[in-house]
Amino acid sequence: MRKYITSKSDIMGGVPCIVGTRIPIDVILYRLKEGNTLKDLHKMYPWVGLEKFEGVLEELARKVNKFSYDKTVSQTQTTA
């Protein structure tokens, strides 16, 4: 599975960014919240392929789902 998000201490102080860039993930989420589309983001950052932006969102969704699942399992084990 390809990885689209990275966090390295020597790049942007460890802030999660799109792989191969210095574009923080929180900036991408903020721009989407403002109403921008993935195509808009690609116009803002033309050196980043549209498929990479799509990959970032898919990876974030997987991380959120995993976090929710892990939290549910942890709570279930605590009450069992």
C-alpha positions as CSV (number, residue, x, y, z in Angstrom):
1,M,0.0,0.0,0.0
2,R,1.4,3.3,-1.0
3,K,2.0,5.9,1.6
4,Y,1.0,9.6,0.9
5,I,1.5,11.1,4.4
6,T,4.9,11.4,6.1
7,S,6.1,13.0,9.3
8,K,9.9,13.5,9.7
9,S,11.5,15.7,12.3
10,D,13.8,17.3,9.7
11,I,10.9,18.3,7.4
12,M,8.5,21.0,8.8
13,G,9.5,20.1,12.3
14,G,7.7,16.8,12.1
15,V,4.3,18.2,11.0
16,P,2.5,15.6,8.9
17,C,3.0,16.5,5.2
18,I,2.3,15.1,1.8
19,V,5.1,12.8,0.8
20,G,7.8,14.5,-1.3
21,T,6.5,18.0,-0.4
22,R,6.4,20.5,2.5
23,I,2.6,20.8,2.3
24,P,1.2,20.2,5.7
25,I,-1.9,17.9,5.9
26,D,-3.7,20.4,8.1
27,V,-3.4,23.0,5.3
28,I,-5.0,20.6,2.9
29,L,-7.9,19.9,5.3
30,Y,-8.4,23.6,6.0
31,R,-8.6,24.3,2.2
32,L,-11.1,21.5,1.8
33,K,-13.1,22.9,4.7
34,E,-13.1,26.3,3.0
35,G,-14.9,24.6,0.1
36,N,-12.0,23.9,-2.3
37,T,-12.1,20.7,-4.3
38,L,-9.3,18.3,-5.0
39,K,-9.0,19.9,-8.5
40,D,-8.7,23.3,-6.8
41,L,-5.9,22.0,-4.6
42,H,-4.2,20.6,-7.7
43,K,-4.4,24.1,-9.3
44,M,-2.9,25.6,-6.1
45,Y,-0.1,23.0,-6.0
46,P,0.3,21.9,-9.7
47,W,3.5,19.9,-8.9
48,V,1.3,17.6,-6.8
49,G,-0.7,15.1,-8.9
50,L,-4.4,14.9,-8.4
51,E,-4.0,11.2,-7.6
52,K,-1.7,12.1,-4.7
53,F,-4.3,14.3,-3.1
54,E,-6.8,11.5,-3.5
55,G,-4.3,9.2,-1.9
56,V,-3.9,11.6,1.1
57,L,-7.7,11.5,1.7
58,E,-7.9,7.8,1.4
59,E,-5.0,7.4,3.9
60,L,-6.6,9.8,6.3
61,A,-9.8,7.9,6.1
62,R,-8.0,4.6,6.8
63,K,-6.3,6.1,9.8
64,V,-9.5,7.5,11.2
65,N,-11.2,4.1,10.8
66,K,-8.3,2.3,12.4
67,F,-8.3,4.8,15.3
68,S,-12.1,4.3,15.8
69,Y,-11.8,0.5,15.6
70,D,-8.8,0.5,18.0
71,K,-10.7,2.7,20.5
72,T,-13.8,0.5,20.3
73,V,-11.7,-2.7,20.8
74,S,-9.9,-1.1,23.8
75,Q,-13.2,0.0,25.4
76,T,-14.7,-3.5,24.8
77,Q,-11.7,-5.2,26.4
78,T,-11.8,-2.8,29.4
79,T,-15.5,-3.6,30.1
80,A,-15.1,-7.4,29.5
